[in-house]
Amino acid sequence: MKFCVIIPCFNHPATVAAVARAAQAHCPVVVVDDGSTQKLPELPGCTLVRLERNGGKGGALRVGLQKARELGCTHAITMDADGQHFADDLPKFLAAAQAQPEAFIVGVRDFFAAGCPTHRRRSNAVSTFWFRVESGVKLGDTQCGFRCYPLDLVQRLKTRAGRYAFELEFMVRASWVGTTIVAVPVKCVYTTTHMSQSHFRPVRDLAHITFMNIGLVLQSWFVPRTLLVPWCYGKRFSARRTLHEFFSEHVHSPWQMSLAVGLGLFFGIVPIFGFQMVIAAALAHRWRLNKAITLLASNITIAPLAPFIYCGAMMLGHWLFTGEVMEISPRHLTWAHMREYFGQWLAGCLALAVVVSLVGMLVTYLVARLWRFRQPTAAANEPAPLL
């Protein structure tokens, strides 16, 4: 195992030399000058990579990680150039990486001990929340730039985000492909000088990270693992194969398929307009049911069927309340009539949703069982797992 420290630098002439000297006591240092407009001091003993134009932290890190690989390193530890991180914590990363060479080592800061400003703590809390939603991994700090990257993983994993979003996207995709994420407690310091040297753009960078998080959440919720993992490695499949993977996830038994259909039918009829598909998909994700089947079934209230479903719900609700059969005619389709019978219609929708979902589950279960009975060798013909 061969380590190096990567320090991306953009206009930090007052601090980068001290950070580099302290890191050199533990391993070689690569400094990436990300198009600085201020002249940097001499950095004896360091490998210096100069970029003509500023490409943001993500671009500088990509260049530094590629340089580390060219130097024959197996792991690269990243540190900020503003002096916020302490080189005394480097041995923790070296020991953790030697114990678990394939793990992604992430620094976790003690914000209160360091006197971190409130708005920074809140920003990190939001980022940590979304990371847990996207990956299922609980981590105390997702914005620390003190990290150890296994370069084999860097070479294989495909990321698209730039600037400050690169580090978060890499961590999310690393978790998706099964990489162990190890948290290492580190010290940090926050002073007025450090805060003034930050190049984080509150509006543009936050918007960039927000849109990226939306995309990652949608991928983590809706894309099957058999597609998500290859996508992280840059692999793509035909439309037919992709569609097959979407509709074959979590349908290992007729019971799972029938539950997905029943869930979709229920929320397709329940009158929570605008949230039917969202809630159905979220519950399918939570209960590990096939989301494509659930969403398809939730479209039961498409235009040709919707009038019959909601008129039927009105008649069912009226019968449940009065025991009488309601006759629906055009003269009943008024706002006054709808307000008068709203409670009955609502109860009828819930009752109809339960009945239709149970019938749909039963029919799906019987059809799936019959299909499997008639094709006993179907399992042998299924495509082999991708990974």
Backbone hydrogen bonds, N-H to C=O, Kabsch-Sander energy under -0.5 kcal/mol:
donor,donor_aa,acceptor,acceptor_aa,energy
4,C,75,H,-0.9
5,V,28,P,-2.8
6,I,77,I,-3.0
7,I,30,V,-2.9
9,C,32,V,-3.1
15,T,12,H,-0.9
16,V,12,H,-2.2
19,V,15,T,-2.0
20,A,16,V,-2.5
21,R,17,A,-2.5
22,A,18,A,-2.2
23,A,19,V,-2.0
24,Q,20,A,-2.1
25,A,21,R,-0.6
25,A,22,A,-0.7
26,H,23,A,-2.1
27,C,23,A,-1.7
30,V,5,V,-3.5
31,V,47,T,-2.6
32,V,7,I,-2.0
32,V,30,V,-0.5
33,D,31,V,-0.7
33,D,49,V,-2.9
34,D,9,C,-3.1
34,D,32,V,-1.0
35,G,33,D,-2.0
35,G,51,L,-0.5
46,C,43,L,-1.8
47,T,29,V,-2.6
48,L,46,C,-0.7
49,V,31,V,-2.8
49,V,47,T,-0.5
50,R,48,L,-0.5
51,L,33,D,-2.7
59,G,55,G,-0.7
60,A,56,G,-2.2
61,L,57,K,-2.7
62,R,58,G,-2.2
63,V,59,G,-2.1
64,G,60,A,-2.5
65,L,61,L,-2.9
66,Q,62,R,-2.1
67,K,63,V,-2.3
68,A,64,G,-2.3
69,R,65,L,-1.7
70,E,66,Q,-2.0
71,L,67,K,-1.7
72,G,69,R,-1.6
73,C,68,A,-2.3
74,T,2,K,-2.6
75,H,2,K,-2.1
76,A,149,Y,-2.1
77,I,4,C,-3.0
78,T,76,A,-0.5
78,T,147,R,-2.6
79,M,6,I,-2.3
81,A,8,P,-0.7
83,G,80,D,-0.7
86,F,187,K,-0.6
89,D,86,F,-1.8
90,L,87,A,-1.9
92,K,89,D,-1.0
93,F,89,D,-1.1
93,F,90,L,-0.5
94,L,90,L,-2.3
95,A,91,P,-2.5
96,A,92,K,-2.2
97,A,93,F,-2.6
98,Q,94,L,-2.0
99,A,95,A,-1.9
100,Q,96,A,-2.0
103,A,100,Q,-1.8
104,F,180,T,-2.9
105,I,103,A,-0.6
105,I,148,C,-1.6
106,V,182,V,-3.1
107,G,146,F,-2.1
108,V,184,V,-2.7
110,D,186,V,-0.7
111,F,109,R,-1.0
114,A,110,D,-1.7
115,G,111,F,-0.6
115,G,112,F,-0.8
116,C,111,F,-2.9
121,R,117,P,-1.9
122,R,118,T,-2.3
123,S,119,H,-2.0
124,N,120,R,-2.3
125,A,121,R,-2.2
126,V,122,R,-2.3
127,S,123,S,-2.2
128,T,124,N,-2.8
129,F,125,A,-2.2
130,W,126,V,-2.2
131,F,127,S,-2.2
132,R,128,T,-2.0
133,V,129,F,-2.1
134,E,130,W,-2.5
135,S,131,F,-2.3
136,G,132,R,-2.5
139,L,137,V,-0.6
147,R,78,T,-1.1
147,R,145,G,-1.0
148,C,105,I,-2.7
149,Y,76,A,-3.3
151,L,74,T,-2.5
151,L,149,Y,-0.6
154,V,150,P,-1.9
155,Q,151,L,-2.2
156,R,152,D,-1.5
157,L,153,L,-2.8
158,K,232,C,-3.1
159,T,157,L,-0.6
163,R,55,G,-0.6
165,A,162,G,-1.5
166,F,162,G,-0.6
166,F,163,R,-1.0
168,L,164,Y,-0.7
169,E,165,A,-2.6
170,F,166,F,-2.6
171,M,167,E,-1.8
172,V,168,L,-2.3
173,R,169,E,-2.7
174,A,170,F,-2.3
175,S,171,M,-1.9
176,W,172,V,-1.9
177,V,173,R,-1.6
178,G,175,S,-1.3
179,T,174,A,-2.4
182,V,104,F,-2.1
182,V,180,T,-0.6
184,V,106,V,-2.8
186,V,108,V,-2.3
189,V,84,Q,-0.8
190,Y,114,A,-0.9
195,M,191,T,-2.5
196,S,192,T,-2.1
197,Q,193,T,-1.1
198,S,195,M,-1.0
205,D,201,R,-1.9
206,L,201,R,-0.9
207,A,203,V,-2.2
208,H,204,R,-2.3
209,I,205,D,-2.6
210,T,206,L,-2.4
211,F,207,A,-2.5
212,M,208,H,-2.1
213,N,209,I,-2.5
214,I,210,T,-2.1
215,G,211,F,-2.0
216,L,212,M,-2.5
217,V,213,N,-2.8
218,L,214,I,-2.3
219,Q,215,G,-2.1
220,S,216,L,-2.7
221,W,217,V,-2.1
222,F,218,L,-2.6
223,V,219,Q,-2.0
227,L,224,P,-1.6
228,L,224,P,-3.1
229,V,225,R,-2.2
231,W,227,L,-2.4
232,C,228,L,-1.9
233,Y,229,V,-1.0
233,Y,230,P,-0.7
234,G,231,W,-1.8
235,K,230,P,-2.8
242,T,238,S,-2.7
243,L,239,A,-2.6
244,H,240,R,-2.2
245,E,241,R,-2.1
246,F,242,T,-2.0
247,F,243,L,-1.9
248,S,244,H,-0.9
249,E,245,E,-0.8
251,V,248,S,-1.1
257,M,253,S,-1.7
258,S,254,P,-2.5
259,L,255,W,-2.1
260,A,256,Q,-1.8
261,V,257,M,-2.0
262,G,258,S,-2.8
263,L,259,L,-2.6
264,G,260,A,-1.9
265,L,261,V,-2.6
266,F,262,G,-2.3
267,F,263,L,-2.1
268,G,264,G,-1.6
269,I,265,L,-1.1
269,I,266,F,-0.7
270,V,266,F,-2.1
272,I,270,V,-2.4
275,F,272,I,-2.3
276,Q,272,I,-0.6
279,I,275,F,-2.7
280,A,276,Q,-2.2
281,A,277,M,-2.6
282,A,278,V,-2.3
283,L,279,I,-2.5
284,A,280,A,-2.2
285,H,281,A,-2.3
286,R,282,A,-2.3
287,W,283,L,-2.8
288,R,285,H,-0.7
289,L,284,A,-3.1
291,K,289,L,-0.6
292,A,246,F,-0.6
294,T,290,N,-2.0
295,L,291,K,-2.8
296,L,292,A,-2.1
297,A,293,I,-2.5
298,S,294,T,-1.8
299,N,296,L,-1.1
300,I,297,A,-1.0
301,T,298,S,-0.6
302,I,299,N,-1.0
305,L,302,I,-1.3
306,A,302,I,-2.5
309,I,305,L,-2.4
310,Y,306,A,-2.6
311,C,307,P,-2.1
312,G,308,F,-2.2
313,A,309,I,-2.0
314,M,310,Y,-1.7
315,M,311,C,-2.3
316,L,312,G,-2.5
317,G,313,A,-2.6
318,H,314,M,-2.3
319,W,315,M,-2.2
320,L,316,L,-2.2
321,F,317,G,-1.9
322,T,318,H,-2.7
323,G,318,H,-0.5
323,G,319,W,-1.9
324,E,318,H,-0.5
326,M,324,E,-0.5
328,I,326,M,-0.6
329,S,327,E,-0.5
332,H,329,S,-2.2
333,L,330,P,-1.2
334,T,332,H,-2.2
338,M,334,T,-2.3
339,R,335,W,-2.6
340,E,336,A,-2.0
341,Y,337,H,-1.8
342,F,339,R,-0.8
345,W,341,Y,-2.6
346,L,342,F,-2.8
347,A,343,G,-2.3
348,G,344,Q,-2.4
349,C,345,W,-2.4
350,L,346,L,-2.0
351,A,347,A,-2.5
352,L,348,G,-2.9
353,A,349,C,-2.5
354,V,350,L,-2.0
355,V,351,A,-2.4
356,V,352,L,-3.0
357,S,353,A,-2.2
358,L,354,V,-2.2
359,V,355,V,-2.5
360,G,356,V,-2.8
361,M,357,S,-2.4
362,L,358,L,-2.3
363,V,359,V,-2.7
364,T,360,G,-2.5
365,Y,361,M,-2.6
366,L,362,L,-2.4
367,V,363,V,-2.6
368,A,364,T,-2.7
369,R,365,Y,-2.4
370,L,366,L,-2.5
371,W,367,V,-2.5
372,R,368,A,-2.2
373,F,369,R,-2.2
374,R,370,L,-2.0
375,Q,371,W,-1.1
378,A,375,Q,-1.7
381,N,377,T,-0.9
381,N,378,A,-0.9
382,E,378,A,-0.5
382,E,379,A,-0.9
